Amino acid sequence: MNTRNILSLMAAGLLGAASLASCVSDEPYGSGQGELRMKMVVNSTLTRSGENLTDQELADKCIVYVSGSKGLLYKYEGVDNLPASLFLKSGSYVAEAWTGDSVSASFDKKFYRGYEPFEIKSNETSNVVINCRIANVVTSVSLTPEVAAAVKDYKVTVGHSKATLDFTPENATEHGYFMMPNSDTNLTYTITGTLVNGEAFTKTGTIWNVQRAHEYTLNIGYNGSASQPFGGAFITVTIDDTELVIEDNVVISGAPVFSGVGFDINSPLLAEPGKFERRSIYVQALKDFRSLSVHADNPEVFGLPASDVEFVGLPDADIQSWREAGISCTTEMAENGSYAARFFLESAMLNKLPKGVYTLKFIAVDGNAKKRERTLNITVDDAGVILVESPWYDIYAHRATIYATVANPAMTNPGFQYREAGSAGEWTKVNVTADGANLTATLTGLKSGTRYEYQAIADGYVNPSSMYFTTETPFTLPNGGFESWSTGSDKALIPSASGTVEFWDSGNHGSITLNKNVTVNATDLFHGGSTSAKLQSQYVGFSFAGKFAAGNIFTGAFKGTENTYYGILDFGREYNGSRPVKLRGYAYYHPGTVDYSESDSYHPSIVKGSKDQGIVYIALMSQSIEMHTKTPSTLFDANAGYVLAYGQLLMSEDYGSSSAMREFEITLEYRDAARLKKASHILIVGSASRYGDYYTGSTESVLYLDDLELVY
């Protein structure tokens, strides 16, 4: 039997956590903050000559990290996914960027890295430029005329412990690009060839202590006689070490940034008829503006000449016409080298508007073709207190935040009242937080999946125009108590009653090929019902024909194998977008001493003789993930952009006991991206050996899980 075939079928059973560091902004916006704006620059004509990636591809491949004293805070994949700005607490940070192709050795694939420490000061903007210089060690070959006369053919092989490159007469002008392994600090070279008299020669050497962003040129000379060459003895090599300097800039930057001057552009501009003041909107960009335009759906109400105007390149006569109508635009270069524009909205134009709700759309495109739009809502109303619609991300299962604006300063004790929609019950009044004319209240104790009605009020005043919201519906984990089990067509044990994978799956589909299930239904220990899930790490195979496999369970499905040797997993199940606070459940974990370890280079602390670790983690995601155990880069990454919320429980000691399971709660930490989109998939993973992905763990480690539920 082919040993490799056996091992490959078990690969999908190794479900530890490949990369589980939390990437969460756990410090809310507030006082003591400053703003960060970033620009990426990829440098050096030398390193970009013959580059196989376009500027856009470099931007798409770019991964940007922002770290603080607590570690990684943000990770963005693709420059277009960078926010226009970040708000951070005052302190010291580091911005880092990687882009390109990271390979051990290549003549055309290069990798770029940028690293820039910066400070954030309260109420100030920090503009950080990350110069992404080449991260490779670069080599080249130069032959003197004497060598050309004495040598008939040659090959120069340069490399490290992982890879080599061959320079020959056909590619003598190429540059070689190396990513150095952590264990290597030197490059070695071997020069072989034949002299004109037919004698073969060999010369070897070492380029010591190489540094990335340096080019090492092997200058090959000859100081012998063509009639008495003595092989390689007369071949000379000198090394030129040149630091690669910036020779051109390819700018990769975020889109322009909009802000209201003296007001929040994301909130409605509100006033009574005829009571508006002149307003302006500020725009910043990292390169000069290619387009600055305004769009009005109903220009006749505003008294504008047309629905659309493009201010960049607009003739003076038209500029004057639009200014007289009530809209103008100016541009300037800011002191920090960025570019700024300002749209002005004259009070005379705004005060023509009758009662109602209106919109103006502002569009800015910079010289890097980065585009951003902002829509300004304008509300004209003579009501004393006016409701402002709550965004979806402020409505949860049992609480909601609502907003209003005080239009008449004479109103006393402005606030809110609410009740279930469609009911004739009493209104409930709530306390509010006031920030000038803006009112906020958080309603708690709400029923899930329920529609509510609310109104703006004040002493002796009720605005009869109601608004509505519907609270989220909790998601119930199918078979969260692990009571239903069956055997699939491949004889693997499945956590479902139907004989097919419905919500949960495991690596049993791989281990069953050797008549073992690493995850089973247990009746010897459970919390509720009559069974639990028992995840037992074990060695699966015979003698040398086997592998360590972690006991595991996950939401998703084992899809099969590729190239015979490697498993394919679909991580994540469809989800309703709700936002729980925690994952609650019951567990018993017993770690053994690691007796199988192939992970020293990944996790040096988890080696033979150390104590194993168990893990349970949950992620709310914007997509499902197809994992290929053949390719480590496809393993789940808790810091990836598709992860909207994450939490984990690590266990390195006994948790609970063999006679009583212990309750656990995993708090979900939500990323800023969770305010932009709802989760479409949920991932829950349990593993008796955290680093089972790397065939590492203990055959004594066991994890029992039962009664998993989401807490709202």
N, C-alpha and C positions, 0 to 999 in steps of 0.2 A: 504494500500500500504506500502511496506517495505521502510522505510526512507533511510536505507543504500543503497538500490538499486538506489534510486534517486540521492543521493550524488555522488555515484561512477561514474555515467555516465557523471557527470560534471567535473570530475577531470582533464581531458585532456584540459579543457578550461583555466586552471590556468597557464599561460605561462609567468611568470615573469622571472627574471634572478637569478638562484640559486647561481652561483659563477662567478662573472664577473670581478674580479680584473685582470688587464692586466699583463701578464707575458712576458715582452719584453725586450730584450737587446737593449736599445736605445742609448748606447754609443758605437760608432764604434771603431774598433781596430785602434790603432795608438800610438803616443808617450805617455809616462806616463803610459804604461801598464806593467802588470806582468802576469805570467802564474800560473794557479791553477791545481794541480793534486790531486785527492781524492782517499781514500781507506776506505771502510766500514768494520767494525769488529763487529760481533755479539757475545756477551759475556755471560759467566757463565754456567758451567756444570750443576749446580743445575737446572737452569731454562730451560735447553735444554734436560734434561733427560725425555724420553717419548715424546719428541717433535713430533707432527704429521706432521710437514713440513720438507722436505729435505732442504739441503743447497741451492740447485738450486731453490726450490720453494720460499725460503726466499729471494733469489736474485731477482726472478721474481716479487715478491710482493713489493719489496723495492721502496719507493718513496723518491727521493732526492730533496731537495730545496736549492737554493743558493739565499741569500737575501743581499741587500745593504741598504744604507741610504734611498733610494727611495722605498724600499719595495722589493717584490719578483721579481727576475730577471730571474731565470731559474727553471723549474720543470721537472724532468725526472722520468718516470715510468719504473721500471725494470733496474737493474744495467747494463745489457748488452746494454742498450740504452744510457748509460753515454758516453759523448765524452772522448777521451783520455786526453784532457786538455781543459781548458777554458782560454781565455785571458780577463782580467778584468782591468779596470782603477785602479790606485793606490788608496788605501783606506781601510776601515774596512768592513768586510763582516761576514756572518754567514752561515755555511753549516749545514743542518739538514737532518736526514734520519729517516724514519719510515718503519717498516716491521713486518710481522706476522699477526695474527688475533686479531682484536680489538673487544672483546665482553665484556658484563658487568660482567659476572662471568663464570668461566669454570675450569674444572680439567685438561684440556689438551691444551687449546688454549691460546697462549701467544702473547704479543705484545712487540716490541723492539723500542727504540728511541735513537737517537744520536744527539748531539748538540755541535757544535764546532765553536767558533769565530776564525777568522783568518785575517791576514793583507796581502794585496798585495802591493808590492813595485815595482817601475819601473825597468823593465828589469831583474827581478828576478823570480825564480820559487818557489811557496809555495806548499809544500807537506802536505796535511791535512789528518789526520787519524780520522775518525768519529767512536768512540766506541759506538756501538748500544747496550746499556744495556737494561735490561728488564724494561718495562714501567708499569708493573702491580704492584699492592700491593699483596704480596704473604702471604698466611696463611697456617698453619699446626697445627696438634693436637698431643699432647703427654700425655699419661696417666701413672700415677705411678702404681706400683704393688698393692698398697693399694686400688686404685680404681677398679682394675681388680678383686680383691677379694670381694669387697663390692657391686659392681654394676653388675646386671644381663644383662642388655642391656642399650644402650644409643644412643643419636643422638645429634650432635653438629651442630647447624645452624648458619652460619656466613654470613653477607651480608650488603648491603646498601639499599638506597631507590629504586634502580632499579632491584636488583637481589640478590639471596641468594644461598648458597651451603650447602649441608648436609654431614657431616662427620659421618660415622657409623663404627661399627667393621669391616665391609667388605672393607672399603676404608680408614682405619685409617692412613695409611702411605702416602696417596696422598697429593699433594699440591694444594691449591686453588688459582686461579689467578683472580684478580679483576681489572677492569678499573673503576676508581672512577668518578661519575658524578661531574660536576662543582659545584653543590650545596652541596656536601657531603665531609666532611673531616674526618669522623669517620666510623668505622665498628662496628656493634653490634653483639652480640652472644647470643644464647639461648641454654642451655644444658638441655635436658629432658631425662628421663629414668626410670628404675625401679631397686630398690635395691634388694638384694638377698632375703629379707623378703617379697617382693611383693609390697612395698610401692613406689608409684610414686614420682618423684621429678622434680623440675624445678629451674634453676638458670640462670639469665640474667646479662649482663654486656656490657660495651662499650670499644672498643680499640680506644683511643683518638688520633686525629691528625696523621693519618697514612700517610706514604710517599711511593711513588712508589720506586721500586728497594729495598724495605725492606721486610724481612720476619718476620711475627708476629706469634710466636708459642704459642698456648694456652696450658700451662702446667696444667693439671687437676689433682688435688690431693684429698685425703679424710682423714679427721682427726677425724672421729667419731667412734662409736662402731657398729659393725654389729648387735648387739642385741638391741641397742638404737640409730638408725640412725638419727632420726629427719629430714627425707627427705633431701632437698637440702641444709640445713643449714650447713652441714659438708663438702659440696663440695667446694673445693678451686680452684681458678684460678690465676695463675701468667702469665704475658705476657713477653716473650723474644722478643726484637726488634733487628734484625740482618740486617745490611746493606749487600746486596748481592755484593760480590766482583768478580772480573774477575778470572775465573778459567780455561778457555780455549778460544782459538780464532778460529772463523770460518771466514776466509778472503774472502771478496767479493770485487773485485777490477775491474778496467777498463783494457782494453787491452793495450799491449805495444804501445809506441809512437815512430814514425820515424821522423827524421829531417835530412836535408842535412847540412853538415858542410861547411859554406861559400857559400851555394847556396840554392835555394828553390827547395825542392824535388818534389814539385807539378808542377814545370815548366820544360821544356825540358833542358837537359844538352847539350849545343850547342857550337860548335867550327868548325873552318875550318879543313880539313884533316891534321893530323899531328900536330895540335896546342892544343891538350888537356893537362891539368895538372892533377896530381894525385888528386883523389876525395875520400871522405869518407862519410859514412852514419851512423848516430848515432841512437841507439835504447835504450829506457829506459823502464823498467818494475818494478812493485812493488814486484815481486818475481823472483827467479832465472829462467833462461831460460830452457825450455824443448826442444825447437827446434829453430834453426837459419839456414835458408836455402835460396838458391838462385836458380832461374830457368831462363834459356835462351832458347828462341824458336829456335834460330839458333846458337848453340854453336861453330860451325865450323868457323863462321865469326869472333867470338871473340878469337878463338884459345883455347877454353876450352876443358877439357877432356871429359865432358859429359853435358847433358842438365840440370841436377840437382845435387846439392851438399848439404849435411846436415853436418854442421860444428860441432854440438854438438856430441861428441863421435867419431869424425873423427880420424883415426889413423894418427900418426905423418908423415908417409911417404906420405899419401894422402894430408895432410895439406901443405906439402912442394910442392907437385905437383901442387896444385891449386894456391899457392902463386906465383910460377914461371910462371903460365899461366896468372896471373894478378889479382886474387881475393883472399882476405884473410879476416879473422874475428878474433877479440879478444873480451874478456869479462872481466868485473871488477865489483866490488861493489862500488857504488858511496858514497860520504861522507854522504848524507842524508839517507842512508840505503836502497835506491833503487838499482836496478841492471842495468848495462849498457853494451851494446855491440857496436862494431864498425866494419862495413864492409869497406874494402879498395879496391878501383879500381885503378890499376896502370896505369900511363900514357902510358906505352909501349903497353898495351893491347888496350886502347882506340884509340891510334894513328895508329893501324893497320886497323881500320875500313875505308872502302871506303865511298864515298858519299852515304847518305841514312838515313833512320830512323830506330832505333833499340830499343829494350826494354829488361830490366832485371827486374825480379820480386823478391822482398825480402819478406820473410815470417818469422815472429817471433811468438812463442808460449811460454807463461810463465808457471810457476809452478801451476797456477790456471786454466790452460787449456784455458786461454784467448788468442785469435789469432788475428793478424792484418797483412794485406798485403799492400805493397806499390810497385807500378810499376814506374820505372825510365825510362823516354823516353830520348833517346840519338839521337841527330840530328847532322849529319856530312854534312856540306855544305860550299861552298866557296863563297856564295852570300854575298853581303855587309850587307843587312838587311833581316831578315827572319821572316815571320809571325808565330805566335803561335795561335793555335785554341782557340777561346773563349768558355768557358763553357756555357751551356744552361742558367744558372741563370743570366748571364750578358746580355741576349738579352730580351728586353721588347717590348711593342707595338710600342713605339715612340722613343726609344733610345737603344743604344747598346754600350758596351765597347769592344774594340778590342786591341790586343797585338802583339808585335813583339820584336825581340832581334837583337841588332847590333852585327854582327859577325866580321865586319872589323872596327876597331877603327878609320880608316882614313876617314870614311864616315862623311860628314858634313850635318847638318840639316836633320837628318833622321826623317821619319814620315810615313803618310798614305795618300792614296787617295781612294775614294769609289764612287759608282754609283749604280743605280738599275741594277740588273743582266739582261743580254740579251738586254740591251739598247746600243745604239751607242752614247749616250749623253756624255757631258763633265764630266771629273772626278772632284770631289770636294776634295780639300786638307784640312786637319784638323790639328789643333794644338795638340801637344803631351805633355805628362808628362814623363820625363825621370828619371829613378832610376838606375844609372850606365848604363849598357848595355840594360836594360829592358825599353821598350816603351809602353805607354798606351794612349789611346784616347777614349773619350766618344762621340759618334755620337748622335745628337739630331735632333728633327724635322722630324723623319723618318715616313714613311707611315706604318700603321699597316698591318699585313698579307702580307708583301712584301719581296721578296728575293733580297738581296743586294750582290754585289761583292766588294772586297777591295784588295789593294795591298800595299806592303812596298816600300817606296821610299826614296831617299836622293838627294842631289844636283847632277845633272847629272846622276842619277841612278834610275832605276825602276826594281824591281824584278817581272818578268812576271808571277810568280806562284801565282795565285789569290786564295783567300779563300772566302767562302760564308756563309751567315746566313739569316734566315727568321724571321722577327719580329712577335710578338705574334698577334693573332686575338682577338679583344675585345669580351667580352661576353655580349650579350644583355639580360636583364632580361625579361622573358616572362610576359606579362600583367603587366609591371611595372607601368603603369598608372591606373591600376585597373578599366579599362573600361568594361571588360567582367565578367559577373556574371551569375550564373544559380543555379537551385535547384537540389540537388542530390536525389538519390532514397530514402534516409532517411529523406528527406524534409529539410535538412540543406542547408544553403546558401553557395555556393562555389565560390571563385574568379577565375572562368573559364567559358567559353561559352559552354562547351561540356556536362555539367551535371556530369562530373567526375573530380576528383582532378588531375591536370596536373603539376602545379609548386607550387602554394600557397595553404595553407589550414589554418584552425583555429579550435578552440575548439567548433565550432557550432555543431559538431556531438554529443557532450555530452549535451550541453544546449538545443538542439532542442527536447530532450525527454520531456522537460517541456515547449515546444512551444515557446522557445526564441532563437534568434540568438544574440550572444554577439558581432559579427562582421558583418557589413552590408555594402552595397553599398549606398553611400550618394550623393544626388543631391543638398543639401543645401549649401555645401562648397567644392570647388575643385580648382585645379590650372590649369590643362589642360584638354581637352576633356570635358566630361559632368558628370563624377562621381569620387569619391575618396573612400577609405576604411575608414569606421568609426568604431573605436574600443571602445565600451562602457562597462566599468566595471559595474557589477550589481549583485544583489542578485537573485539567480535563485532558485525558490522553493516556498513552501507554509509554512508560519509560521516557525516552528522549522524544518520542513522537507525540508531543502535547504542548500545552501552554497554560499559564495561569489565567483564570477567568474570574472577574469580579461578579458577585451576586448583584443583580441590578433589576430595576423596573423603571419605565418611563412612559410618558404620554406620547404616543406616536406609533410607528410601526417598523418592524424589521422588513426591509424590501427585498433582500437577496444578497448576492455576492457579485463581485467583479473580478475579472482576471483569475477566477477560481479562488484566490487567496484572501480577498478582503470583503468585509461586510459593508452594506449600504443601509443606512437608517434614515427614516423620516421622523424628525424631531418636532413635536408640537401638534396640538389638536385645535380645531376651529373653536372660536371663543366669542362671547357676546359683547366684548368691549367694556364690561363693567370693571370697577377698580376696587378690589378688596384691600383691606388693611393688612391682613395676615393669612398665612396658611397654618392651620392647626391640625394636629394629629397626635398619634401615640406611637412610641418607639421603644424598642430594646436593642441596644447595640453592645456587642462585645468585640473589642479589637484583639487580634492576635499579633504575634511578632512576625515581621515581614520575613518570609522565607523564599519569595521570588521577587527579583528586582531587575528590571531592565531600564530603569529611569534615572540612573545617577546623573546623566548629563542634563536632564530636565529638572529634576527635583532632588538635589543632593541630600536633603534631609530625610528622604524616604529611601533608605537603603536596607539591605539585609541586616537583621538584628535590631532595627528600630521598630517602633510601635506603629501599626497600621492606623488609618483614619477612615471613618465613615462619613458620608455626606448625604444630605437631602437639600435640594435647591429648587426654587420656583422662578420662572421668568414669564412675564407677559410680553408678547412679541408682535411685531407688525407683519410677520410672515412665518411660515414653517421653514425648517432647515433640513436640507439633505446632507447627511454626514457620510463621508467615505473614509473608513478607517485606514485606507491606504494613504490618504493625504491628510497629514496633521492640520493643514491650514483650513480644512473644512470642518474641524471639530467645533463644538459649541464654544462661543466666546462671549462671556458675560459682559464684555465691554463693547460689543458690536453695536452698530447704529440701529439694528432692528430690535434691540432689547429696550423696552420702554419702562420696565420695572423689574427688580431683581431682589432676591433674598436667599440666604442659605443657613444651614445648620451644620457645623463641623463637629465631629465627635472623635476624640482621641483617647477617651477613657470609657469605662463602662457607663452606659446611659440606661437608666432603669435597671431591672433585674430579670433573671430568668423566670421569676414567678409573678412579676407585675410590670407592665409596660408604663412608661413615663410620658406625661403630656409634654408636647413641645409647641411653640408658636414661632413662626418665622415672619418677621416684619418685612413687608415689601417696601423697598425704597424706589421712589418714582424719579425717572430722569426728566429733564426739561422737555425732551421730545414727547413725553406723554401729554403735554398740553397742545400738541400739534396734530396728533392722530390717536385713534382708539386702537386698542390691542385686538388683533384678529385671531391670535393663536395663544394657547397657554402651554407651557412646558413645565412638567414636574419630573424630577429625576431623583431616584434613591440608589445609592451604591454602597455596598459593604466595604469596598476598597476604593478610596478617592482617586487613586492614580491607576486604576485598572486599565485606562486607556493606554498606559505604557507597560502593561503586563507586570504590574508591580502590586504586591499586597501580601496578605497572609491567608493561608488555607484554614486558619482558625477563626477568621473574622466572619461575623454573622450579624445581620440587621433584620429585625422584625418591624413591619409598619402596619398600622391599622387606623381606621376611621379618620381619613383625611378630609378636611373641609375648608372652604374659604370663609374668612371672617370679614364682615363689612362694618 
